[in-house]
Amino acid sequence: MPLNPEFRDHLLDLLAPLGAVTVRAMFGGGGVYLDGTMFGLVADDVLYLKVDDANRGDFEAAGSGPFVYQGKTRPVAMSYYQVPAEIMDDGETLCRWARRAWEAARRARGGRSR
């Protein structure tokens, strides 16, 4: 399913306090970027945020799991976890989770977070 412009715009409104967040179309969904670093992905109007050891526990405690796609021979889980619905309803909390996802993405790239 192609990226829904209404969902994209809503997401950009919620994430505006972080700065110049963008969503770029990719593989029928979208990549969510801040300062050139992809920290989220959108698929079927669902937001997934980058995780590592520093923030994975928050997602797991909320009952969220990874984005999974069908690879050539088996399902492949990515290091992006679904944002719980209650977080999507709270812009301030979503921005905190998104900031931590951005930091995780920067660590994965070997960069520093601000």
C-alpha positions as CSV (number, residue, x, y, z in Angstrom):
1,M,0.0,0.0,0.0
2,P,1.4,3.4,-0.9
3,L,2.2,6.0,1.7
4,N,-1.0,7.7,2.9
5,P,-0.4,11.4,2.7
6,E,-2.9,12.1,5.5
7,F,-1.1,9.8,7.9
8,R,2.3,11.3,6.8
9,D,1.1,14.8,7.4
10,H,-0.4,13.9,10.8
11,L,2.9,12.2,11.8
12,L,4.9,15.3,10.7
13,D,2.6,17.5,12.8
14,L,3.2,15.3,15.9
15,L,6.9,15.2,15.4
16,A,7.4,18.9,14.6
17,P,8.9,19.7,18.0
18,L,11.9,17.5,17.1
19,G,12.9,19.8,14.2
20,A,12.8,19.3,10.4
21,V,11.5,15.7,10.3
22,T,10.8,14.4,6.8
23,V,9.1,11.3,5.4
24,R,10.5,9.9,2.2
25,A,8.6,7.3,0.1
26,M,10.2,3.9,0.0
27,F,9.0,0.4,-0.8
28,G,5.4,1.3,-0.7
29,G,5.8,3.0,2.7
30,G,8.1,5.7,4.0
31,G,11.3,6.3,5.9
32,V,11.2,8.9,8.7
33,Y,14.3,11.1,8.9
34,L,15.8,13.8,11.1
35,D,19.1,15.5,10.1
36,G,19.6,12.9,7.4
37,T,19.3,9.9,9.7
38,M,16.4,7.5,9.3
39,F,14.9,6.7,12.7
40,G,11.5,5.4,11.7
41,L,9.5,3.7,9.0
42,V,5.9,3.8,8.1
43,A,4.1,0.8,6.6
44,D,0.3,0.5,6.2
45,D,-0.3,3.6,8.4
46,V,1.7,2.2,11.3
47,L,4.8,3.9,12.7
48,Y,7.9,1.8,13.6
49,L,10.8,3.4,15.4
50,K,14.5,2.3,15.5
51,V,15.5,0.3,18.5
52,D,18.7,-0.8,20.1
53,D,19.6,-2.0,23.6
54,A,19.0,1.5,25.1
55,N,15.3,1.7,24.1
56,R,14.1,-1.8,23.0
57,G,12.8,-2.5,26.6
58,D,10.3,0.3,26.4
59,F,8.7,-1.2,23.3
60,E,8.8,-4.7,24.7
61,A,7.3,-3.5,28.0
62,A,4.4,-2.0,26.0
63,G,3.9,-5.3,24.1
64,S,5.3,-4.0,20.8
65,G,7.3,-6.1,18.4
66,P,9.5,-5.6,15.4
67,F,8.6,-4.8,11.8
68,V,8.8,-8.1,9.9
69,Y,8.9,-8.6,6.2
70,Q,9.0,-11.8,4.1
71,G,12.5,-12.4,2.8
72,K,13.4,-14.8,0.0
73,T,13.5,-17.8,2.3
74,R,12.1,-16.7,5.7
75,P,10.5,-13.8,7.6
76,V,13.0,-11.1,8.5
77,A,12.6,-9.0,11.7
78,M,14.1,-5.5,11.5
79,S,15.3,-3.3,14.4
80,Y,12.3,-1.1,14.1
81,Y,9.5,-1.7,16.6
82,Q,5.8,-0.7,16.3
83,V,4.8,2.4,18.3
84,P,2.0,1.5,20.7
85,A,-1.4,3.2,19.9
86,E,-1.4,5.0,23.2
87,I,1.9,6.6,22.4
88,M,0.6,7.7,19.0
89,D,-2.2,9.6,20.9
90,D,0.3,11.6,23.0
91,G,2.5,13.9,20.9
92,E,4.9,14.7,23.8
93,T,5.6,11.1,24.6
94,L,5.8,10.2,21.0
95,C,8.5,12.9,20.5
96,R,10.5,11.4,23.5
97,W,10.3,8.0,22.0
98,A,11.2,9.3,18.5
99,R,14.2,11.2,20.0
100,R,15.5,8.0,21.5
101,A,14.9,6.2,18.2
102,W,16.9,8.9,16.4
103,E,19.7,8.5,19.0
104,A,19.6,4.7,18.4
105,A,19.9,5.2,14.7
106,R,22.8,7.6,15.1
107,R,24.6,5.0,17.3
108,A,24.0,2.3,14.7
109,R,25.6,4.7,12.1
110,G,28.5,5.4,14.4
111,G,27.5,9.0,14.9
112,R,26.9,11.0,18.0
113,S,23.4,12.0,19.2
114,R,22.7,15.6,20.2
